[in-house]
Amino acid sequence: MGTRFRCSCPRCTVRGLMGPAIIITIGLLLLFQETARSSAWNFNNTYPVILIVIGAILLASALAPMTGHVYAPPPPGTPPYVPPASSGSNPRPGPPSSSYGQGS
């Protein structure tokens, strides 16, 4: 088994809360369904709360900074990344510029 890298940046920490938050939300909704006397707390009426919790966690992770983020190393046997050579005349890739409308 390989070693597993864990990142402790705020963004990864918030994303790690997704599973526990969903399980707790489902448990609370089922508890409310069992203890409530009205049909308003039926799971058929309250399941959108799960979607709200998922959206809130995704929003919080998107807004969290990535300071201290740890990227996992490439798998063994992967060649090292070599950036492409840049030419000094055309720093941005794309089609060459045309002289359309230049009055030639």
Secondary structure per residue as TSV (DSSP state, phi and psi in degrees):
chain	resnum	aa	ss	phi	psi
A	1	M	-	360.0	139.7
A	2	G	-	-84.6	167.0
A	3	T	-	-80.9	144.9
A	4	R	-	-107.1	131.4
A	5	F	-	-92.7	130.8
A	6	R	-	-114.5	128.5
A	7	C	-	-95.0	140.9
A	8	S	-	-115.6	23.1
A	9	C	S	-72.2	159.1
A	10	P	H	-58.1	-37.3
A	11	R	H	-64.7	-46.4
A	12	C	H	-69.5	-32.2
A	13	T	H	-65.3	-43.2
A	14	V	H	-66.5	-41.3
A	15	R	H	-63.4	-30.4
A	16	G	T	-69.0	-14.9
A	17	L	T	-86.1	-4.7
A	18	M	H	-59.8	-53.2
A	19	G	H	-61.3	-52.6
A	20	P	H	-60.0	-37.1
A	21	A	H	-66.6	-38.8
A	22	I	H	-67.2	-43.9
A	23	I	H	-64.1	-42.3
A	24	I	H	-65.2	-40.9
A	25	T	H	-63.3	-45.8
A	26	I	H	-62.4	-42.0
A	27	G	H	-61.5	-43.3
A	28	L	H	-66.4	-40.3
A	29	L	H	-64.5	-40.6
A	30	L	H	-68.2	-35.6
A	31	L	H	-64.4	-44.5
A	32	F	H	-60.8	-38.1
A	33	Q	H	-64.1	-39.9
A	34	E	H	-75.3	-32.1
A	35	T	H	-95.6	-18.8
A	36	A	-	-78.1	146.3
A	37	R	S	-92.6	-18.7
A	38	S	S	-99.9	163.0
A	39	S	G	-82.7	0.2
A	40	A	G	-66.9	-27.3
A	41	W	G	-94.4	15.0
A	42	N	-	-63.8	144.6
A	43	F	H	-60.5	-28.5
A	44	N	H	-64.0	-26.2
A	45	N	H	-93.3	-21.7
A	46	T	H	-108.8	-2.0
A	47	Y	T	-61.7	-26.6
A	48	P	H	-60.2	-17.5
A	49	V	H	-61.3	-33.2
A	50	I	H	-62.0	-43.5
A	51	L	H	-64.6	-36.6
A	52	I	H	-66.1	-40.9
A	53	V	H	-64.4	-43.7
A	54	I	H	-61.1	-45.2
A	55	G	H	-63.0	-39.2
A	56	A	H	-65.6	-40.0
A	57	I	H	-70.1	-40.2
A	58	L	H	-63.9	-39.0
A	59	L	H	-66.0	-43.2
A	60	A	H	-63.9	-38.3
A	61	S	H	-72.1	-31.4
A	62	A	H	-70.5	-31.4
A	63	L	H	-87.7	-14.2
A	64	A	S	-74.8	143.7
A	65	P	-	-73.7	158.7
A	66	M	-	-103.8	26.0
A	67	T	T	-65.3	127.9
A	68	G	T	83.8	14.6
A	69	H	-	-66.0	137.7
A	70	V	-	-111.6	118.8
A	71	Y	-	-88.1	138.4
A	72	A	-	-71.2	144.0
A	73	P	-	-69.9	157.8
A	74	P	-	-66.1	155.1
A	75	P	-	-63.0	155.1
A	76	P	T	-62.4	143.1
A	77	G	T	91.9	-4.9
A	78	T	-	-83.6	129.8
A	79	P	-	-67.3	150.6
A	80	P	-	-66.0	150.8
A	81	Y	-	-75.5	128.7
A	82	V	-	-117.6	117.3
A	83	P	-	-66.8	148.5
A	84	P	-	-66.6	148.1
A	85	A	-	-70.8	135.0
A	86	S	-	-100.5	138.2
A	87	S	-	-93.2	143.8
A	88	G	S	-72.0	-22.2
A	89	S	S	-81.1	-33.6
A	90	N	-	-129.7	89.3
A	91	P	-	-69.7	-25.3
A	92	R	S	-109.1	133.0
A	93	P	-	-71.3	152.3
A	94	G	S	147.5	-177.2
A	95	P	S	-68.9	149.8
A	96	P	-	-65.8	150.6
A	97	S	-	-71.5	144.3
A	98	S	-	-105.0	166.7
A	99	S	-	-102.2	24.8
A	100	Y	T	-65.8	127.7
A	101	G	T	79.9	12.8
A	102	Q	S	-90.4	-6.2
A	103	G	-	79.7	35.7
A	104	S	-	-92.7	360.0
